[in-house]
Amino acid sequence: MCGIVAGVGIENLESVLLDGLSRLEYRGYDSAGIALNSMEAESVLLVKTPGKVKKLRKKLNSMSTEERGLQFSAGVAHTRWATHGAPTEVNAHPHSDTAGTFFIVHNGIIENYVELKKRLIDEGQKFSSETDSEVLAHLVAECYDGDFLKAVAAALKQVKGTYGVAVLSTKHPDALVVARKGSPIVIGLTANGVLAASDTAALVAHTSEVIYLDDGDIALLSPGNADIRNLDDLPVSREKMKIDWDLSVVEKSGFEHFMLKEIFEQPKALRDTIRGRLDHEQGAAVLSGLNLSPKEMLDANRIIIAACGTSMHAGMVGEYFFEDLADIPTEIEQAAEFRYRNPIISPNTLVIATSQSGETADTLAAVREAARKGASTIGICNVVGSTIAREVDRGIYLHAGPEIGVASTKAFTCQVVALLMTALKLARSRRLTREAGISLVSEIERIPELAAAVLEKNDLIKEVAEKYSEAENFFFIGRGNLYPVALEGALKLKEISYVHAEGYHAAELKHGPIALLEENVPVVALANDVPGKEKILGNIQECAARKSPVVAITTEGDDSVAESADVTIPVPRSSVFTTPVSTAIALQLFAYHFANKRGCEIDQPRNLAKSVTVE
């Protein structure tokens, strides 16, 4: 992985592919490459480089007309996030077979590549890279007998693992083949040509009409046509969908980084997540995508939330909502473990999968395992048409808008709100009174206003973050539903600043981590004026006694923490159910300004990818 862009029959093809790669840079990568089929001869221009897309573009621009040719009929391009082999030019995609007839770009992992590579080498094929992906090019060449689509299908039948793949051939200069299994591929239809990519962000400048491939799909793309089949060569029908966002959402719009832009987009994103989903009269949530009858909601006796990373932290906040409001036992499962630990699923278990991209491999696998065991599956995703969104029984779209920064911000807060509204819907069918529901509806409706109020404290938070910008170790502590927010705050800091940061339940400090506290180890304490505050005040005293500087997130108007903490960041007063959102936004700003002061690559942090489509 990480980014694929391909096209056939497209004017200015080289520029379109490179621009598409640039729009996928947010996914994280360490090398880039492009292969372009010449219209003038049976030859392919192949250019690869370690480093950024701008380096690839410069390399192409430095070539003479004789070296590069004038017109191109089809092309594939790729940004690679290294798995098998270092990020070098030879390991960068595209890869070709020995004869230079087939060129492939691939996201995913070929699990049986070692045995396949050994067999191909024994048969005389010459490999040039350390990657697992190169095997695919040689397999396609081995299977080719004149039918491009069938050759790629036959090759893919031999591999175990996951793939999103695009293939071009000198034998078919006006065609491409794309396929997917576990790694997304979306086809974009234009007036004269066809584009394909691993993410709609690469397509939005050229089309608003797309087709999402399902696992097991393979498509032959030619100018103006996409022939979609399965690997057994049987035609399949896939719905055309409209992209409902324009080019401006994948541009920085005057902000220094996408992450900062997306932090400041949260009032709007939260408003869009909430809009039309609250019933003030009945004190309930209107979530038509859940499609649960009152009896099904009453019969639900257990909830499992499966997720990874930031989405898992949102799920941990949701666990408090479901138990406190709806009286349903709830547990959060790391999605990667879910299918391997033989989870216990009863007939009335609801499995909720949370994923910003809707493509997270481990979360998707958890959905499929839950479905096999008879659970009712619910998806909470941001990306319309994503695999998880299509495979669950029911679900909720966040409508947060595209999230470009690798470190998730607005998706996290919108997931928390979506989980809160889901808990409200279930609670009103079970035990929550209408009056309590009306009160909570009012609190939820205030959330965008709370977010905006935190953003007004940007300068204060920047000052605090820069004050501690030389620290190399941090602790984040919280209690109740702010404990997972502490975990998320620590994750944000380590993701973009590369500083060691640990999130802990505040009560766990004295069970080991307190040994590490000293004057060079700041502690960020979530000391909001909600139940549990008195206990965390005691924890702050423990930190201060060890000379650790304490940065406290507090509630506006509450001065009880100031005398114990070195510095405070106040957020608006709100209920225990909505405080996690405003607190998380303050921590996002803290992480951003801390990393920016240190000169870090914020939108594309090292070693990270936006959408993790492999195990």
C-alpha atoms as one frame of an Amber mdcrd trajectory, in Angstrom:
protein
   0.000   0.000   0.000  -0.692   3.016  -0.047  -2.066   4.980  -3.045  -3.134
   3.899  -6.555  -4.175   6.087  -9.482  -4.700   4.734 -12.998  -6.328   5.933
 -16.180  -7.072   5.131 -19.811  -8.299   7.415 -22.581  -7.622  10.513 -20.465
  -6.249  13.772 -21.862  -3.041  14.994 -20.207  -2.770  11.573 -18.610   0.616
  12.084 -16.994  -0.514  15.268 -15.257  -3.806  13.712 -14.146  -2.054  10.726
 -12.566   0.567  12.834 -10.810  -2.078  15.228  -9.487  -4.048  12.217  -8.272
  -1.001  10.916  -6.415  -0.551  14.336  -4.818  -4.111  14.176  -3.514  -3.324
  10.808  -1.935  -0.173  11.979  -0.178  -2.127  12.314   3.066  -2.286   8.509
   3.257   1.424   8.358   4.079   4.089   6.849   1.814   7.824   6.670   1.237
   8.301   6.204  -2.539   6.429   6.859  -5.764   6.334   5.681  -9.351   4.463
   5.828 -12.648   4.223   3.686 -15.791   2.781   5.190 -18.990   1.853   3.267
 -22.128   3.082   5.027 -25.237   0.665   5.555 -28.119   3.584   5.644 -30.518
   5.132   2.246 -29.866   4.761  -0.934 -27.833   6.752   0.529 -24.972   6.187
   1.825 -21.470   7.792   4.807 -19.790   8.648   3.697 -16.252   9.830   6.254
 -13.704  10.254   5.558  -9.978  11.896   7.245  -7.041  12.155   7.054  -3.268
  10.661  10.093  -1.584   7.769  12.366  -2.445   5.573  12.834  -5.508   7.205
  16.192  -6.213  10.499  14.352  -6.670   8.844  11.980  -9.136   7.344  14.922
 -11.004  10.748  16.649 -11.161  12.364  13.484 -12.482   9.778  13.209 -15.246
  10.084  16.876 -16.166  13.851  16.587 -16.466  13.558  13.929 -19.181  13.882
  14.830 -22.840  11.065  14.336 -25.355  13.023  11.461 -26.872  13.264   9.752
 -23.501   9.661  10.129 -22.482   7.564  10.222 -25.675   4.741  12.619 -26.403
   1.407  10.894 -25.938   0.221   8.220 -23.546  -2.844   6.022 -23.842  -2.930
   4.376 -20.413  -1.029   4.620 -17.176  -0.731   3.438 -13.583   0.839   5.331
 -10.688   1.515   4.521  -7.066   2.714   5.822  -3.723   4.229   3.028  -1.642
   4.304   2.585   2.102   7.098   0.049   2.585   6.302  -3.406   3.918   8.456
  -5.926   2.047  11.757  -4.227   1.317  13.140  -0.783   2.069  11.784   2.387
   0.400  14.180   2.369  -2.562  13.746   3.080  -6.260  13.898  -0.599  -7.178
  11.243  -1.508  -4.581   8.921   1.323  -5.626   5.907   0.464  -7.793   5.077
  -0.123 -10.633   6.687  -3.552 -11.080   6.973  -5.487 -14.318   7.512  -9.024
 -15.511  10.885 -10.099 -16.918   9.991  -9.109 -20.481   8.565  -5.729 -19.533
   5.119  -6.549 -20.939   2.929  -6.182 -17.835   3.215  -3.440 -15.224   1.348
  -3.568 -11.928   0.677  -1.349  -8.933  -0.572  -3.104  -5.830  -1.924  -2.302
  -2.374  -2.154  -5.129   0.148  -0.022  -8.145   0.983   0.589 -11.369  -0.945
   0.931 -13.872   1.885   2.195 -16.766  -0.237   4.641 -14.732  -2.299   7.680
 -16.679  -1.057   6.581 -19.979  -2.578   5.249 -18.291  -5.707   8.485 -16.377
  -6.207  10.577 -19.510  -5.758   8.582 -21.364  -8.396   8.772 -18.480 -10.854
  12.531 -18.117 -10.380  12.944 -21.854 -10.942  11.056 -21.376 -14.208  13.475
 -18.672 -15.357  11.772 -15.439 -14.279  14.088 -12.670 -13.076  13.045 -10.576
 -10.080  14.466  -7.126  -9.426  12.860  -6.116  -6.109  12.367  -7.399  -2.570
   8.610  -6.815  -2.707   5.814  -9.336  -2.559   3.947  -7.298  -5.186   6.340
  -8.046  -8.049   5.124 -11.644  -8.017   1.828 -10.472  -9.525   3.456  -9.070
 -12.668   5.255 -12.354 -13.328   2.106 -14.373 -12.664   0.096 -12.297 -15.152
   2.783 -12.816 -17.792   2.777 -16.558 -17.114  -1.016 -16.763 -17.500  -1.313
 -14.566 -20.611  -2.569 -16.196 -23.814  -4.005 -13.141 -25.536  -6.839 -12.284
 -23.101  -5.728  -9.490 -20.759  -8.587  -9.762 -18.255  -8.416 -13.540 -17.979
  -4.651 -13.432 -17.448  -4.979 -11.084 -14.480  -7.880 -13.147 -13.072  -5.876
 -16.368 -13.365  -2.910 -14.751 -11.619  -5.039 -13.429  -8.778  -6.567 -16.860
  -8.202  -3.109 -18.099  -7.260  -2.429 -15.558  -4.536  -3.391 -15.585  -0.885
  -3.819 -12.274   0.882  -5.249  -8.903  -0.024  -4.979  -6.707  -3.057  -6.116
  -3.581  -4.798  -4.373  -3.776  -8.139  -4.116  -1.978 -11.479  -2.338  -3.525
 -14.469  -1.291  -2.183 -17.857   0.238  -4.055 -20.789   2.190  -3.158 -23.898
  -0.006  -5.717 -25.687  -3.144  -3.699 -24.898  -2.220   0.003 -25.051  -5.838
   1.176 -24.760  -6.830  -0.894 -21.750  -6.240  -1.404 -18.039  -7.310  -4.131
 -15.642  -8.164  -3.349 -12.025  -9.266  -5.701  -9.245  -9.787  -5.759  -5.501
  -9.881  -8.076  -2.537  -9.638  -6.435   0.865  -8.103  -3.209  -0.457 -10.312
  -0.554  -2.067 -10.540   0.298  -5.756 -12.964   2.911  -7.056 -13.603   3.586
 -10.755 -14.276   7.123 -11.970 -16.207   7.674 -15.202 -15.382  10.716 -17.331
 -16.696  11.941 -20.672 -14.067  10.123 -22.734 -11.955   8.009 -20.447 -11.926
   6.002 -17.236  -9.941   6.557 -14.062  -9.374   4.223 -11.133  -7.912   4.856
  -7.703  -7.670   3.552  -4.190  -9.477   6.656  -2.883 -12.051   9.037  -4.328
  -9.820  11.990  -3.342  -7.723  11.224  -6.432 -10.780  11.398  -8.704 -12.811
  14.342  -7.441 -11.148  16.887  -9.754 -12.226  14.921 -12.839 -15.529  13.197
 -12.141 -18.473  13.059  -9.756 -19.642   9.597 -10.889 -17.901   6.568  -9.423
 -18.271   2.807  -9.062 -16.925   1.020  -5.992 -15.645  -2.487  -6.667 -16.532
  -5.278  -4.242 -14.143  -7.978  -3.103 -13.587 -10.477  -5.906 -14.404  -7.961
  -8.655 -12.147  -7.455 -11.659 -12.703  -4.880 -14.395 -11.388  -4.254 -17.891
 -11.193  -0.505 -18.407 -11.107   1.047 -21.860 -11.954   4.563 -23.072 -15.556
   5.195 -22.012 -16.185   1.716 -20.629 -15.765  -0.374 -17.483 -16.529  -4.084
 -17.945 -16.845  -5.511 -14.409 -16.729  -9.248 -13.776 -15.790 -11.721 -11.097
 -12.676 -13.885 -11.207 -14.673 -16.624 -12.972 -15.392 -14.202 -15.843 -19.081
 -13.779 -15.009 -20.482 -10.238 -15.432 -21.488  -8.422 -12.248 -23.473  -5.222
 -11.799 -22.232  -2.437  -9.536 -24.165   0.725  -8.748 -22.939   4.088 -10.007
 -22.695   6.612  -7.177 -22.280  10.372  -6.967 -19.407  12.003  -5.081 -21.081
  14.654  -2.955 -18.031  16.826  -2.251 -16.004  19.181  -4.382 -12.331  19.878
  -4.858 -12.154  22.460  -2.071 -12.504  19.806   0.627  -9.168  18.234  -0.337
  -7.315  21.555  -0.292  -5.884  23.388   2.718  -7.966  26.548   2.219  -5.372
  28.825   3.810  -4.491  26.576   6.751  -0.876  25.556   7.221  -1.789  21.870
   7.501  -4.768  19.666   6.732  -4.837  18.575  10.361  -5.375  22.132  11.586
  -8.003  22.715   8.889  -9.868  19.591   9.975  -9.680  20.521  13.657 -11.305
  23.835  12.788 -13.897  22.109  10.593 -15.308  20.275  13.593 -18.215  22.618
  14.399 -19.514  22.107  10.855 -18.668  18.390  10.782 -20.445  17.818  14.097
 -23.436  19.846  12.917 -23.624  17.715   9.765 -23.402  14.520  11.830 -26.255
  15.674  14.061 -28.464  17.399  11.466 -31.918  15.833  11.104 -31.159  13.104
  13.613 -32.723  14.511  16.799 -36.381  14.351  17.800 -36.970  17.157  20.300
 -40.591  16.188  20.911 -39.867  12.598  21.915 -36.355  13.095  23.265 -34.974
  10.506  20.869 -32.554  10.042  17.998 -33.768   9.531  14.438 -31.274   7.161
  12.833 -33.026   5.615   9.857 -29.897   3.779   8.780 -30.082   1.596  11.883
 -33.449   0.205  10.818 -33.998  -1.450  14.214 -37.544  -2.117  15.387 -38.514
  -1.219  18.975 -38.591  -4.928  19.792 -35.099  -5.513  18.352 -33.784  -2.631
  20.459 -35.525  -3.992  23.550 -34.214  -7.507  22.921 -30.572  -6.398  22.473
 -28.766  -7.836  25.492 -25.138  -7.164  24.599 -23.109  -4.780  22.450 -19.614
  -5.387  21.119 -17.773  -2.440  19.559 -14.984  -3.560  17.229 -12.436  -0.997
  16.101  -8.762  -0.037  15.875  -6.707   2.994  16.873  -8.576   6.282  17.171
 -11.869   4.578  16.301 -11.294   2.161  19.180 -10.923   5.102  21.554 -14.227
   6.486  20.266 -15.734   3.061  20.891 -14.413   3.089  24.452 -16.263   6.360
  25.056 -19.337   4.764  23.485 -19.130   1.888  25.949 -19.995   4.328  28.759
 -22.916   5.708  26.749 -24.535   2.342  26.071 -24.209   1.126  29.637 -25.129
   4.406  31.364 -28.034   5.354  29.096 -29.393   2.132  27.578 -28.484  -0.326
  30.339 -26.882  -2.719  27.818 -23.667  -4.551  28.781 -21.045  -3.336  26.321
 -17.459  -4.284  25.610 -14.870  -2.845  23.278 -12.850  -5.312  21.203  -9.605
  -4.584  19.402 -10.791  -5.609  15.934  -7.566  -7.456  15.100  -8.204  -9.835
  18.003 -11.930 -10.283  17.467 -11.884 -13.024  14.838  -8.928 -14.877  16.355
 -10.264 -15.253  19.879 -13.472 -17.089  18.901 -15.773 -14.414  20.336 -18.983
 -15.444  22.083 -21.948 -14.135  20.105 -25.526 -14.562  21.289 -28.584 -14.113
  19.009 -29.310 -10.671  20.454 -25.768  -9.302  20.260 -25.202  -6.100  18.323
 -21.700  -5.721  16.865 -20.818  -2.120  16.057 -17.842  -1.549  13.770 -16.357
   1.953  13.826 -13.949   3.033  11.086 -13.297   6.432   9.509 -12.374   4.958
   6.126 -14.700   1.967   6.219 -11.795  -0.035   4.794  -9.779  -0.944   7.902
  -8.790  -4.556   7.236  -9.029  -5.820  10.818 -12.365  -4.114  11.425 -13.776
  -5.473   8.187 -12.638  -8.962   9.202 -14.399  -8.494  12.550 -17.624  -7.563
  10.744 -17.430 -10.706   8.634 -16.716 -12.915  11.649 -19.631 -11.382  13.544
 -21.929 -11.968  10.581 -20.813 -15.596  10.348 -21.759 -16.055  14.003 -25.211
 -14.577  13.505 -24.755 -11.147  15.083 -26.563  -8.084  13.850 -23.842  -5.800
  12.481 -23.843  -1.993  12.555 -21.287   0.202  10.814 -20.294   3.732  11.800
 -18.209   5.075   8.908 -17.314   8.359   7.296 -16.737   7.223   3.704 -19.870
   6.639   1.656 -19.702   3.429  -0.358 -16.844   1.956   1.688 -16.604  -1.798
   2.133 -17.704  -1.870   5.779 -20.642   0.399   4.950 -21.735  -2.016   2.219
 -21.275  -5.224   4.202 -22.939  -4.412   7.533 -26.638  -5.013   8.100 -27.259
  -1.372   8.988 -25.297   1.718   9.837 -24.665   5.422  10.226 -22.635   7.722
   7.995 -20.836  10.487   9.862 -21.039  13.109   7.076 -17.875  14.654   8.541
 -16.433  15.288   5.090 -13.137  13.881   3.781 -10.387  13.651   6.359  -6.998
  14.180   4.736  -4.646  14.432   7.703  -3.322  11.030   8.733  -4.013  11.771
  12.400  -7.785  11.561  12.732  -9.530  14.524  14.378 -13.024  15.370  13.168
 -13.824  11.715  12.497 -13.104  10.893  16.152 -15.432  13.532  17.585 -18.133
  12.699  15.036 -17.849   8.996  15.902 -18.318   9.843  19.573 -21.442  11.853
  18.747 -22.795   9.114  16.449 -22.329   6.578  19.258 -24.046   8.921  21.707
 -27.058   9.283  19.408 -27.152   5.513  18.907 -27.139   5.016  22.674 -29.942
   7.564  22.992 -32.034   5.749  20.383 -31.610   2.426  22.164 -32.159   3.991
  25.581 -35.503   5.527  24.627 -36.733   2.086  23.600 -35.651   0.601  26.910
 -35.412   2.672  30.099 -34.681   6.342  29.463 -37.608   8.664  30.196 -38.903
  11.143  27.655 -37.891  14.050  29.908 -34.327  12.738  30.255 -34.211  12.136
  26.511 -35.324  15.711  25.763 -32.611  17.008  28.089 -29.942  14.905  26.341
 -31.170  15.986  22.903 -30.601  19.585  23.932 -27.110  18.749  25.123 -26.247
  16.988  21.882 -27.506  19.928  19.857 -25.079  22.184  21.748 -22.027  20.146
  20.747 -21.076  22.208  17.646 -21.286  25.342  19.800 -19.028  23.723  22.418
 -16.528  22.800  19.695 -16.455  26.369  18.408 -15.860  27.676  21.936 -12.811
  25.412  22.352 -11.409  26.601  19.027 -11.560  30.176  20.331  -8.906  29.115
  22.852  -6.486  28.153  20.076  -3.951  30.851  20.996  -3.928  29.848  24.662
  -3.495  26.168  23.803  -0.709  27.032  21.353   1.104  28.950  24.090   0.839
  26.032  26.509   1.941  23.465  23.902   4.971  25.515  22.924   5.923  25.960
  26.582   6.414  22.200  26.893   7.646  21.543  23.350  11.070  20.330  24.475
   9.668  17.498  26.595  10.331  13.985  25.289   7.909  12.068  27.508   4.295
  12.712  28.488   1.570  11.075  30.518  -2.132  11.684  29.850  -4.553  10.692
  32.596  -8.324  10.642  32.886 -11.226   8.885  34.575 -14.626   7.651  33.451
 -15.413   8.424  29.840 -12.471  10.842  29.799 -10.054   7.935  30.253 -10.341
   6.945  26.556  -9.994  10.639  25.669  -6.686  10.604  27.558  -5.641   7.603
  25.452  -6.620   9.503  22.305  -4.741  12.623  23.422  -1.581  10.586  23.957
  -2.032   8.888  20.590  -2.373  12.226  18.789   0.817  13.531  20.367   2.905
  10.479  19.542   1.478  10.175  16.006   2.541  13.594  14.796   5.401  14.633
  17.077   7.139  11.251  17.599   7.357  12.018  21.312   6.753   9.180  23.750
   3.290   9.682  25.245   1.274   7.257  27.347  -2.399   7.409  28.249  -3.471
   5.917  31.564  -6.510   5.634  33.748  -5.625   8.065  36.506  -6.016   5.375
  39.161  -3.292   3.311  37.440  -0.590   5.905  38.045   0.268   4.539  41.444
   0.433   0.980  40.081   3.744   1.447  38.307   3.892   4.474  35.980   4.407
   6.876  38.891   7.990   5.570  39.057   8.715   7.502  35.841   7.446  10.871
  37.008  10.017  13.644  37.350  10.426  17.306  36.480  11.015  16.573  32.783
   7.867  14.457  32.379   4.724  16.596  32.037   1.341  15.096  32.864  -1.793
  16.179  31.005  -4.659  15.632  33.441  -8.298  15.683  32.332  -9.785  17.383
  35.373 -13.127  18.546  33.992 -15.886  19.283  36.473 -17.711  15.992  35.992
 -18.097  12.944  38.286 -14.629  11.699  39.268 -13.013  15.136  39.433 -12.264
  14.879  43.169 -10.318  11.689  42.587  -8.269  13.138  39.751  -7.408  16.146
  41.928  -5.688  13.659  44.211  -3.816  12.218  41.249  -2.658  15.698  40.261
  -1.258  16.164  43.778   0.658  12.884  43.399   2.198  14.155  40.147   3.081
  17.539  41.642   4.768  15.844  44.607   7.112  14.144  42.112   7.813  17.530
  40.474   6.082  16.582  37.209   4.562  19.653  35.532   0.773  19.289  35.282
  -1.257  20.637  32.374  -4.902  20.354  33.413  -7.928  20.440  31.158 -10.584
  22.080  33.302 -14.127  23.433  33.116 -14.650  27.153  32.646 -15.578  28.782
  35.956 -14.063  25.986  38.041 -10.984  27.315  39.849 -10.478  24.325  42.132
  -7.765  22.789  39.936  -5.649  25.888  39.340  -3.778  25.753  42.652  -2.623
  22.180  42.011  -1.762  22.390  38.300   1.059  24.326  36.661  -1.218  25.512
  33.863  -4.878  25.032  32.975  -6.761  24.915  29.685 -10.459  25.583  30.353
 -13.157  24.154  28.104 -16.881  25.025  28.192 -19.065  23.544  30.900 -21.171
  20.679  29.544 -22.713  17.393  30.618 -20.763  14.242  31.317 -21.988  12.867
  27.985 -20.700  15.741  25.835 -17.531  16.704  27.721 -15.422  14.092  25.840
 -15.913  16.011  22.582 -14.758  19.434  23.778 -11.889  17.878  25.743 -10.696
  15.897  22.730 -10.604  19.034  20.578  -8.417  20.805  23.156  -6.007  17.847
  23.111  -5.948  17.820  19.306  -4.911  21.482  19.275  -2.290  20.785  21.943
  -0.774  17.959  19.882  -0.865  20.007  16.684   0.883  23.072  18.119   3.387
  20.917  20.005   4.379  19.076  16.816   4.381  22.228  14.709   6.733  23.946
  17.146   9.097  20.979  16.803   8.990  21.223  13.000   7.379  17.817  12.435
   5.740  16.588   9.215   2.236  16.823  10.615  -0.035  15.700   7.774   2.191
  12.806   6.723   3.859  11.466   9.878   6.560   8.900   9.323   5.677   5.213
   9.101   1.920   5.871   9.252  -0.817   5.314   6.683  -4.276   6.874   6.745
  -6.192   3.715   5.940  -4.720   0.455   7.221  -5.897  -2.093   4.668  -3.567
  -4.912   5.753  -3.359  -6.863   8.999
